[in-house]
């Protein structure tokens, strides 16, 4: 039996990602993702009856992009000069 190797598809180019993959993308736990699905902030569905719960990439993209837009702009680093004239 020959095993076919599948090519990696970037997550934004997919229709759905697993709960675990969604958690990795947003650096959160699978439980956090499930809670966002329960709140309606992420769209979760079962592609096949009785299959695993997956997250739509569209809803995940909206969540990620919204978080990036809501984040405050980065502050410039402050440099301090310490001089010892003793």
Residue frames as a rotation matrix with the C-alpha (Angstrom) as fourth column:
UNK 1
0.584 0.812 0.000 0.00
0.812 -0.584 0.000 0.00
0.000 0.000 -1.000 0.00
UNK 2
-0.493 -0.736 0.464 1.35
0.743 -0.633 -0.217 3.39
0.453 0.238 0.859 -0.99
UNK 3
0.146 0.487 -0.861 0.70
0.838 -0.524 -0.154 6.38
-0.526 -0.699 -0.484 1.25
UNK 4
0.157 -0.026 0.987 -0.07
0.745 -0.653 -0.136 9.62
0.649 0.757 -0.083 -0.56
UNK 5
-0.538 -0.383 -0.751 1.38
0.771 -0.583 -0.255 12.74
-0.340 -0.716 0.609 0.91
UNK 6
0.512 0.782 0.355 -1.01
0.852 -0.515 -0.094 15.69
0.110 0.351 -0.930 0.85
UNK 7
-0.434 -0.645 0.629 0.16
0.578 -0.735 -0.355 19.20
0.691 0.210 0.692 0.18
UNK 8
-0.516 0.195 -0.834 -0.22
0.743 -0.382 -0.549 21.74
-0.426 -0.903 0.052 3.00
UNK 9
-0.046 0.580 0.813 -2.99
0.661 -0.592 0.460 24.28
0.749 0.559 -0.356 2.43
UNK 10
-0.933 -0.297 0.205 -2.72
0.071 -0.707 -0.704 27.55
0.354 -0.642 0.681 4.41
UNK 11
-0.633 0.714 -0.299 -5.58
0.663 0.301 -0.685 27.89
-0.399 -0.632 -0.664 6.87
UNK 12
-0.354 0.523 -0.775 -6.98
-0.282 -0.850 -0.444 31.05
-0.892 0.062 0.449 5.25
UNK 13
-0.627 0.078 -0.775 -7.37
-0.774 0.046 0.631 29.12
0.084 0.996 0.032 1.98
UNK 14
-0.922 0.325 -0.211 -9.59
0.338 0.941 -0.028 26.43
0.190 -0.097 -0.977 3.54
UNK 15
-0.135 0.948 0.289 -13.32
-0.126 -0.305 0.944 26.42
0.983 0.091 0.160 4.17
UNK 16
0.877 0.440 0.193 -13.09
-0.279 0.138 0.950 24.84
0.392 -0.887 0.243 7.64
UNK 17
-0.368 -0.928 -0.051 -10.50
-0.469 0.233 -0.852 24.07
0.803 -0.290 -0.521 10.29
UNK 18
0.033 0.331 -0.943 -10.72
0.609 0.741 0.282 21.70
0.793 -0.584 -0.177 13.24
UNK 19
0.943 0.328 0.064 -11.29
0.120 -0.510 0.852 22.96
0.312 -0.795 -0.520 16.77
UNK 20
0.525 -0.818 -0.234 -7.66
0.632 0.190 0.751 22.15
-0.570 -0.543 0.617 17.62
UNK 21
-0.259 -0.620 0.741 -6.35
0.949 -0.305 0.076 23.98
0.179 0.723 0.667 14.53
UNK 22
0.441 0.494 0.750 -8.48
0.324 -0.866 0.380 27.03
0.837 0.076 -0.542 15.34
UNK 23
0.962 -0.110 -0.252 -7.02
0.231 -0.174 0.957 27.02
-0.149 -0.979 -0.142 18.85
UNK 24
0.085 -0.991 0.101 -3.48
0.880 0.123 0.460 26.90
-0.468 0.050 0.882 17.46
UNK 25
-0.083 -0.073 0.994 -4.20
0.800 -0.600 0.022 29.76
0.595 0.797 0.108 15.06
UNK 26
0.496 0.363 0.789 -5.43
-0.083 -0.884 0.459 32.08
0.864 -0.294 -0.409 17.83
UNK 27
-0.568 -0.820 -0.071 -3.03
-0.079 0.140 -0.987 30.69
0.819 -0.555 -0.144 20.46
UNK 28
-0.182 0.597 0.781 -5.87
-0.982 -0.145 -0.118 29.53
0.043 -0.789 0.613 22.69
UNK 29
-0.797 -0.070 0.600 -7.16
-0.254 0.940 -0.228 26.21
-0.548 -0.334 -0.767 23.96
UNK 30
-0.836 0.546 -0.055 -9.73
0.247 0.464 0.850 24.03
0.489 0.698 -0.523 22.25
UNK 31
-0.239 0.760 -0.605 -12.12
0.956 0.076 -0.282 24.81
-0.169 -0.646 -0.744 25.12
UNK 32
-0.480 0.013 -0.877 -11.72
0.076 -0.996 -0.056 28.54
-0.874 -0.094 0.476 24.42
UNK 33
-0.946 0.126 -0.300 -12.66
-0.315 -0.131 0.940 27.91
0.079 0.983 0.164 20.78
UNK 34
-0.584 0.771 -0.255 -15.69
0.678 0.636 0.369 25.82
0.447 0.042 -0.894 21.80
UNK 35
-0.240 0.471 -0.849 -16.81
0.735 -0.483 -0.476 28.63
-0.634 -0.738 -0.230 24.12
UNK 36
-0.699 -0.043 -0.714 -16.58
-0.316 -0.877 0.362 31.17
-0.642 0.478 0.599 21.25
UNK 37
-0.874 0.458 -0.165 -18.68
0.054 0.428 0.902 28.81
0.484 0.779 -0.399 19.12
UNK 38
-0.353 0.764 -0.540 -21.25
0.932 0.335 -0.135 28.58
0.078 -0.551 -0.831 21.93
UNK 39
-0.322 0.167 -0.932 -21.30
0.353 -0.892 -0.282 32.40
-0.879 -0.420 0.228 22.21
UNK 40
0.692 0.580 0.429 -21.83
0.584 -0.102 -0.805 32.73
-0.424 0.808 -0.409 18.46
UNK 41
0.502 -0.586 -0.636 -18.57
-0.498 -0.797 0.341 34.59
-0.707 0.145 -0.692 17.88
UNK 42
-0.736 -0.629 -0.249 -17.28
-0.592 0.421 0.687 31.66
-0.328 0.653 -0.683 15.80
UNK 43
0.344 0.856 -0.386 -19.38
-0.939 0.304 -0.163 29.60
-0.022 0.419 0.908 13.43
UNK 44
-0.709 -0.534 0.461 -19.10
-0.552 0.827 0.107 25.90
-0.438 -0.178 -0.881 14.20
UNK 45
0.403 0.844 -0.354 -20.75
-0.910 0.329 -0.251 23.12
-0.096 0.423 0.901 12.22
UNK 46
-0.129 -0.356 0.925 -20.51
-0.129 0.931 0.340 19.44
-0.983 -0.076 -0.166 11.41
UNK 47
-0.509 -0.146 -0.848 -19.68
-0.823 -0.208 0.529 18.87
-0.254 0.967 -0.014 7.75
UNK 48
-0.513 0.375 -0.772 -21.03
-0.207 0.819 0.535 15.33
0.833 0.434 -0.343 7.90
UNK 49
0.524 0.772 0.360 -23.78
-0.586 0.020 0.810 14.09
0.618 -0.635 0.463 10.24
UNK 50
0.990 -0.117 -0.085 -22.15
0.140 0.635 0.760 12.83
-0.035 -0.763 0.645 13.41
UNK 51
0.315 -0.928 0.199 -18.75
0.644 0.055 -0.763 14.14
0.697 0.369 0.615 12.29
UNK 52
-0.294 -0.521 -0.801 -16.42
0.940 -0.308 -0.145 16.32
-0.171 -0.796 0.581 14.32
UNK 53
0.777 0.495 -0.388 -17.23
0.474 -0.866 -0.156 19.94
-0.413 -0.062 -0.908 15.01
UNK 54
-0.272 -0.843 0.463 -15.28
0.962 -0.253 0.104 22.29
0.029 0.474 0.880 12.75
UNK 55
0.100 0.202 -0.974 -14.98
0.354 -0.922 -0.155 26.08
-0.930 -0.329 -0.164 12.58
UNK 56
0.762 0.175 0.623 -15.63
0.647 -0.215 -0.731 28.09
0.006 0.961 -0.277 9.43
UNK 57
-0.305 -0.952 0.025 -12.54
0.950 -0.302 0.080 29.93
-0.068 0.048 0.997 8.28
UNK 58
-0.134 0.332 0.934 -14.67
0.402 -0.843 0.357 32.97
0.906 0.423 -0.021 7.43
UNK 59
0.857 0.504 0.106 -15.75
0.098 -0.362 0.927 33.40
0.506 -0.784 -0.359 11.07
UNK 60
0.514 -0.754 -0.409 -12.21
0.789 0.228 0.570 32.72
-0.336 -0.616 0.712 12.31
UNK 61
-0.382 -0.639 0.667 -10.79
0.853 -0.522 -0.013 35.30
0.357 0.564 0.745 9.91
UNK 62
0.273 0.571 0.774 -13.33
0.158 -0.821 0.549 37.89
0.949 -0.027 -0.314 11.09
UNK 63
0.947 0.055 -0.317 -12.41
0.316 0.022 0.949 37.19
0.059 -0.998 0.003 14.72
UNK 64
0.129 -0.986 -0.107 -8.66
0.935 0.085 0.345 37.42
-0.331 -0.145 0.932 14.06
UNK 65
-0.398 -0.277 0.875 -8.88
0.701 -0.707 0.095 40.51
0.592 0.650 0.475 11.85
UNK 66
0.577 0.686 0.444 -11.23
0.167 -0.630 0.758 42.21
0.800 -0.363 -0.478 14.31
UNK 67
0.794 -0.351 -0.497 -8.82
0.558 0.094 0.824 41.58
-0.243 -0.932 0.271 17.16
UNK 68
-0.236 -0.936 0.260 -5.95
0.967 -0.201 0.153 43.05
-0.091 0.288 0.953 15.14
UNK 69
-0.194 0.243 0.951 -7.95
0.436 -0.847 0.305 46.19
0.879 0.474 0.058 14.35
UNK 70
0.798 0.590 0.122 -9.06
0.122 -0.356 0.926 46.63
0.590 -0.725 -0.357 17.96
UNK 71
0.373 -0.734 -0.568 -5.55
0.927 0.269 0.261 46.27
-0.039 -0.624 0.781 19.35
UNK 72
0.851 -0.118 -0.511 -3.93
-0.005 -0.976 0.218 49.54
-0.525 -0.183 -0.831 20.40
UNK 73
0.789 -0.612 -0.056 -1.05
-0.132 -0.079 -0.988 50.71
0.601 0.787 -0.143 18.22
UNK 74
0.428 -0.695 -0.577 2.36
0.866 0.499 0.041 49.66
0.259 -0.517 0.816 19.47
UNK 75
0.973 -0.159 -0.168 4.12
-0.069 -0.893 0.444 52.25
-0.220 -0.421 -0.880 21.59
UNK 76
0.493 -0.867 -0.074 7.63
-0.200 -0.030 -0.979 53.21
0.847 0.498 -0.188 20.64
UNK 77
0.462 -0.423 -0.779 10.26
0.819 0.542 0.191 51.82
0.341 -0.726 0.597 22.97
UNK 78
0.927 -0.201 0.316 11.71
-0.295 -0.911 0.287 54.32
0.230 -0.359 -0.904 25.40
UNK 79
0.294 -0.910 -0.292 15.46
0.620 0.414 -0.667 54.41
0.727 0.016 0.686 25.70
UNK 80
0.999 -0.037 0.032 17.14
-0.047 -0.589 0.807 55.61
-0.011 -0.807 -0.590 28.84
UNK 81
0.275 -0.960 0.050 20.73
0.033 -0.043 -0.999 56.74
0.961 0.276 0.020 29.14
UNK 82
0.977 -0.026 -0.210 22.38
0.212 0.093 0.973 55.78
-0.005 -0.995 0.096 32.37
UNK 83
0.317 -0.904 0.288 25.64
-0.022 -0.311 -0.950 57.56
0.948 0.295 -0.118 33.13
UNK 84
0.842 -0.179 -0.508 27.93
0.536 0.192 0.822 56.98
-0.050 -0.965 0.258 36.09
UNK 85
0.518 -0.647 0.559 30.36
-0.020 -0.663 -0.749 59.87
0.855 0.377 -0.356 36.54
UNK 86
0.967 -0.144 0.211 31.93
-0.220 -0.052 0.974 58.67
-0.129 -0.988 -0.082 39.75
